Amino acid sequence: MVKRKLTVLTDVSLITCVVQRGLADTVVNSLTEIGIQGATVHSAMGTGVRERLGILGVAVDVERDVISVMVSRDEVNRIFERMYLAARLDTPGMGYIYATPLMQAATYVPPHIIERMNQEHEFGG
């Protein structure tokens, strides 16, 4: 029987970006260009007075795409800015983004990455 081991990551954050429906691919593509290996995308429905009324009484689309990506703490600012710009969040009504520090997270981490992390920790890297 193969011994299973839990690798807990404690130096990570979750970046969540809520964008207009259809923009998730643009944001995810911008992340893959800089080496991010994966993101989670799902659909959501927004609510609020502005969405019900719309501008000049015209209905506003309340469907949204939500992109989540877990990154190391030292990469948060770089990835956050990349997502912000790709989603055009500097335009009113396009969405929002936030980063949440995670107490702990777990996923498969290849052995060579764990070894490198341990060496960096030993040598203050």
C-alpha positions as CSV (number, residue, x, y, z in Angstrom):
1,M,0.0,0.0,0.0
2,V,1.2,3.5,-0.9
3,K,1.7,5.8,2.0
4,R,-0.3,8.9,1.5
5,K,1.0,12.2,2.9
6,L,-0.8,15.5,3.4
7,T,1.2,18.6,2.3
8,V,-0.3,21.6,3.9
9,L,0.4,25.0,2.3
10,T,0.3,27.9,4.8
11,D,1.9,30.7,2.8
12,V,-0.9,31.1,0.2
13,S,-3.8,33.4,-0.7
14,L,-6.9,33.0,-2.8
15,I,-7.6,35.7,-5.4
16,T,-11.2,35.9,-6.4
17,C,-12.3,38.1,-9.4
18,V,-15.9,38.7,-10.3
19,V,-16.3,39.9,-13.9
20,Q,-18.9,40.4,-16.6
21,R,-20.2,37.2,-18.1
22,G,-17.9,36.1,-20.9
23,L,-14.7,37.7,-19.6
24,A,-13.4,34.8,-17.6
25,D,-11.5,33.4,-20.7
26,T,-9.7,36.7,-21.1
27,V,-8.6,36.7,-17.5
28,V,-7.6,33.0,-17.4
29,N,-5.6,33.4,-20.7
30,S,-3.7,36.3,-19.2
31,L,-2.8,34.1,-16.3
32,T,-1.6,31.2,-18.4
33,E,0.6,33.6,-20.3
34,I,2.6,34.2,-17.1
35,G,2.7,30.6,-16.0
36,I,-0.2,30.2,-13.7
37,Q,-1.2,26.5,-14.2
38,G,-4.9,26.7,-13.3
39,A,-7.8,28.6,-12.1
40,T,-11.4,27.8,-11.1
41,V,-14.2,29.5,-13.1
42,H,-17.9,29.3,-12.3
43,S,-21.0,31.3,-13.1
44,A,-22.8,33.5,-10.6
45,M,-25.8,35.7,-10.4
46,G,-25.5,39.2,-8.9
47,T,-28.3,41.2,-7.3
48,G,-28.8,44.8,-6.2
49,V,-30.8,47.9,-6.8
50,R,-28.6,49.0,-9.7
51,E,-29.0,45.7,-11.5
52,R,-32.8,45.7,-11.1
53,L,-33.2,49.3,-12.3
54,G,-30.5,49.4,-14.9
55,I,-29.3,52.6,-16.5
56,L,-32.3,54.6,-17.7
57,G,-34.6,51.7,-16.8
58,V,-32.9,49.3,-19.2
59,A,-32.3,45.8,-17.7
60,V,-28.7,45.1,-16.7
61,D,-27.2,41.6,-17.1
62,V,-26.7,40.2,-13.6
63,E,-24.9,37.1,-14.7
64,R,-21.2,37.1,-13.8
65,D,-18.2,34.9,-14.1
66,V,-16.1,34.2,-11.0
67,I,-12.4,33.3,-11.3
68,S,-10.5,32.0,-8.3
69,V,-6.8,31.2,-8.2
70,M,-4.6,30.1,-5.3
71,V,-1.2,31.7,-5.3
72,S,1.8,31.9,-3.0
73,R,1.8,35.0,-0.8
74,D,4.8,36.5,-2.6
75,E,2.9,36.4,-5.9
76,V,-0.3,38.0,-4.8
77,N,0.4,41.6,-5.9
78,R,1.6,40.6,-9.4
79,I,-1.2,38.2,-10.1
80,F,-3.8,40.5,-8.6
81,E,-2.7,43.4,-10.9
82,R,-2.7,41.1,-13.9
83,M,-6.2,40.0,-13.3
84,Y,-7.4,43.5,-12.5
85,L,-6.1,44.8,-15.8
86,A,-7.2,41.8,-17.9
87,A,-10.8,42.1,-16.5
88,R,-10.7,45.9,-17.2
89,L,-11.8,46.5,-13.6
90,D,-10.7,50.1,-13.9
91,T,-14.0,50.6,-15.8
92,P,-17.2,51.3,-13.8
93,G,-19.5,48.3,-13.6
94,M,-17.0,45.7,-14.8
95,G,-16.7,43.8,-11.5
96,Y,-14.4,43.5,-8.5
97,I,-11.5,41.6,-7.2
98,Y,-10.2,40.6,-3.7
99,A,-7.5,38.5,-2.1
100,T,-8.0,36.4,1.0
101,P,-5.1,35.0,3.0
102,L,-5.6,31.3,3.6
103,M,-4.8,29.7,6.9
104,Q,-4.1,26.4,5.2
105,A,-4.7,24.8,1.9
106,A,-3.8,21.3,0.5
107,T,-3.4,20.0,-3.0
108,Y,-0.9,17.7,-4.8
109,V,2.5,19.2,-4.8
110,P,5.2,17.4,-6.9
111,P,8.1,16.1,-4.8
112,H,10.7,18.2,-6.5
113,I,8.7,21.4,-5.5
114,I,8.5,20.2,-1.9
115,E,12.2,19.6,-1.9
116,R,12.9,23.1,-3.3
117,M,10.6,24.7,-0.7
118,N,12.3,22.8,2.1
119,Q,15.7,23.9,0.9
120,E,14.6,27.5,0.6
121,H,13.2,27.3,4.2
122,E,16.5,25.8,5.5
123,F,18.7,28.4,3.9
124,G,16.3,31.4,4.4
125,G,15.7,31.5,0.6
